[in-house]
Amino acid sequence: MDRRSISLLLVFVALQAQYQHASGGGNSLNNPNQKTPGDGRPRIYIYPLPDEQYRREAKNARQENGTFYGLNMLFPRHIRYSPYITDDPEKATHFYVDYWNYWVNQGGNHVVAYLKSKWPYWDRTNGADHIFTVPHDFGRCDFYDQVEDAILLHHFGKVSWPQIAAECNLFDKWGGECDSLMQNALKAHKKETFRACHIPGQDMVVPPPPYELTEQSPHFISMYTNPDKLPPPANRTNLLFYSGKIDLHADQEGAKLRPWSDAGYSFGVRQSVHHMFAGKPGFAIHSSHTHGSYWQDLTNATFCLASAGWGWGGR
């Protein structure tokens, strides 16, 4: 089974396990009536990492059911109920690293060293049959080099590194300076180092948990958790709806002298859309995350723009 297949299977396994758990199916490892995959089917072994060392700090920093960056907390909880999970590492075809890292590179090198010291499986393939969940904004680019051959489940999906180090003011800079793909192509032409944030066919892009900042979560998830409160089907009078930050520096001193100086963080997409369509008939373009007419504007639009920004892949 190739990497693309195992990545797709992982998502299926999680969804299947979540359904089984919700319907009272129980953990397949402890359920004698649960069928297990036949020969030739993948089996995933979940490493029993010490909780105090590899999960405690992250657990203290956030709640499992209340964070936008909780993929590495939620995913292993669901796949444990799958018939593709094995408790015998010798029968495993793949290995899931149940590691919670809250900040970028937090203890990452330590977990690989620990795996290599306790089990022989990492060194057999240099981690190519090992699976990590990565909730970081930049996917693989935010992860550590030692997992270069491993399978990563993350939200980003963009191959190249985004250009955000320098200010990107679309009013006084050439757009190519904000184009990460063009900048990386120039690096490749100059034979400079290029590091992929996502490797197609090896990594898998998955949706994030449906949570946002505490004060904003109710606006986003209320209709998902209470579908009976959804507005009735509307006559979609607007062509496009967008709601989100346009200028993160708007409240800073001198912001008017350098409008949208941070446009590079969103590849200039939302700023361009705002500049072209804000206030025009048929367009509901808002410069805040949430507002009183959020769901009304959402259901009244034919298209919704989900542009890049902080929390790149997830949002």
N, C-alpha and C positions, 0 to 999 in steps of 0.2 A: 504494500500500500504506500503510495507516494505521499509527500508532505501536504499537498493540497487536499488530498482525500482525508487524511487524519485531521486536518484543521476543520474541515466541514463536518466531519463526524463528531468532533468535540462539541461543536455548537448543538448538533442534534442530540448528543448524549445529555447535555445540560438541560435542554428543553424537555426531553423525555423523562429525565430523572425528576425534574421539577413537577411534572404532571403526575408521575407515579407517587411522589411524596405527598402531593396535595390530595390525591385520591385515596391515600391510606395504604399504598402499595408497600411501603417500608423499604429498608435497606436490603438490596439484593444479596449482600454478603451474609446477611443473617436470616434470609427468607428462603427456606428449603423449597418452596413452591415456585420461586422465581427462576425462569429459564435463563441459562447463561449462554453466551455466544459459542458457536461451534468452532472447530479447528479452522485456522486461517483468518479468524476475526481478531481485530486488535483488542488487547487488554491493557488497561492503564493502572499502574501502581502509584499510589499517592504516598510520597515520602512522609514518615512520621517525624517531622522536625520538632525540636523542643519548643514548646509554646513560649516559655519565658524568654528565649533567645531570639526567636524569629517572628513572633506575633504580638507580644505584650506591648511594645512601644507604640506600634501602629494602632492597636486596639484602644489604647488610652487616648490617642489623638483624635479618634473619630468613631462614630457609631456605625455598625454594619449596615443598618437599614436607613441611614440618613446622610450618606455622602455620595457625591457625584463620582468620587474616585474609589469606590468600594468593590470594583470588579474582582480583585484578588481575595476579597472576603466572601463574596456571594458565590462565585463560580465553584470553588471546591465544595461548598456546602451542598450544592445541587448535584454535582456529578457523583457524589458518594452514593447516591441512590440508584445508580445506573448498573445494569448487568454487565457492562463493559469494564467495570472496576474489579481488580483482583487484589487479594491480600498477600499474594505470593510473588515477590519480585522476580523470581526465576521464570515465571510464566508470563511476565509482562513484555509487551512489545513497545510500550512507551511509559515514561515516568513523569508524573506531575509533581512539580516543586511547589508545595503549599507554603509559600513565603509571602508575608505581608510587608511591603516596603512603602512607607508613607511618603518619604521625600526621595528625590532623585538619588540613585546610587547608595541609598541608606543600607549599609551592611551587605551590599551585593556580593562583593568579593568573598566575604566570610561564608556565605551560604554555599558557594561552589566549593570552597576549600573543605567545608564540613561534609558535603556529599562525597567528595573524593576520599576523605579520611574514613568514612563509615561504610561505604558501598563501592563495589567495583564497576558499577554500570556507567558512570559518566565517562570514564577513560576509554570504554569500548568504542565509542563513537564521537568522542569530544563533545558530548552533550547533544548530538543531533537528534536523538530520540527522546529528549527531555522537553517539557512544556512549562512555560511561565505565563502568568497573566501580568500585564503591565498597564497600570492605569495612568501613567504619566502623560502629559500633554503631547510630547513629541515622540511617543512610541519608542522604537529601538534606539533612536538617537539619545534618549535620556537614560538608556540602560547601559550596563557595563560591558566591556569588551569580551569578557570571558564567555558570554553566552552567544557568541557570533553564530554558531551553528545550531543553536536551539530553536524551537518553535515558539513564537511569541503570539499571544492573543492580546490585542490592544485596540485602541479607538482611533488612532491617527490615520494610517493608510496612505499617507503621502510619502513618496520615495525620498524626496530631497529635503534637506534641512531648511526651514524657513528663515528668511533674513529679517531678524528683529534687533540685531545688536546696535545698529545705528538708526537714527531717526529717518523716517521715510515720508517726507512731506510731498504729497502729490502735486502741490501747487508750484514747487520750485525745483523738483527733481525729475529726471527722466524715469519713466515707468519701469524700465529695465532694471534699475537699481533696487526696485522693490520685488522683482520677479525672482524667486528663489530658484526656479528651474533654469532660467537663463544664467544666473550667477553660478550655479553648479556646473552648467555646461562650459562656462568659461574656465572654471577650475579644472575640469577634465581636459580641456584643450591645453591648458598650461601644465598638465600632468601633476596638478596638486591633489592632495588627498581628498577622496570623496567617500563619505560614509552614509549608507542608506538608512533611513528611518523606518522603512518597511520593505521587506523582501517578498515580492509576489511569488506565490507557489510554496513559500515556506511559512510565512506569518499569516495570521487571520485577523481581519478587522471585525470586531463585534460591537454591538450597541452598548452604551453605558447604562448604569442603573438610573432610574428616573428620579433622581434627586438633585436639588440645587442648594444654594445657600439657605440656611434655616429660615430667614425672613422671606424668602422667595419661593421655597418649595411648594407651599399650598397653592400658589398660582399655577404652577406647572403640573402638579400631579393630581389635583383635586378632581378633575374631570376623568382622568384615567382610572382612579380608584373608585369613583362614583359615576359610572357611565349614565345613570338615570338622570343626572343633573346636566348632561350635555344639552346645549341649545338645540332646538329643532332644526332640521335641514333648512338652510338659508338660500335665498337667491343670491348667488355669488356675484355681487355687484362690483367687487374690486378684482383687478388682475393680479396684484401682488401684495403680500403682507410681509413685513419684517419688523422685528422688535428686538433691540439689543443696543449695546454701546456703540457709539460712532467715534467719539473722541475721549479717550481715557484721561487726557490732560486738560480737559475743558475748564476745570476748576482751579488750575494752577495759575500763578502769576505770569503774565506775559503770554498766555495761551493764544490770545487773539492775533498775536504777531507771528505765530507759527501754527496755524490751524492744521489739525489732523497730523501732527508731527509723528504720531505713533501708528500711522496707517500700515506700516510694514507688518505689524503683528497680525493683521487680518488680510494680508496680501492686497490691500487696497480695495477689496471687493465691496464691502459694506459702505465705505466712504464714497465710492464712485456711484453706487446705487442711490445713496442719500442725496448726493449732489445733483443727480439727473432727475430724480422722481419725487423727492419729498415735497409734500403739499400739493401735488398734482392730482387731478381727478383719476380715480381708478387705482390709486396706490395708497396703502396704509403703511407708512414708514415711520417707525417710532425710534427714538434714541435712548430708550430705557429698557431694562430687561422685562419688567412687568408693568401693567397699568390697568385701570378699571375696565377698559374695553378689550382686553387681551383676547379672550375667547370669542367674543363677538366678531372682532376683526379677523381672527383666524378662520372662523367658519364662513365668513363672507368673502373670502379670497379664493380665487382659482388656483393660485400658486403661492407657496410660502418659501421664503429665502432662508436657508440655513447656511450662512457663510462662516468662514473660519474666524477664529478669534481666540481669546484665552480659553484654555480647555479645548485645544485645536480640534482633535478628532471627535471628541464627545459632542461638542456643540455644533 
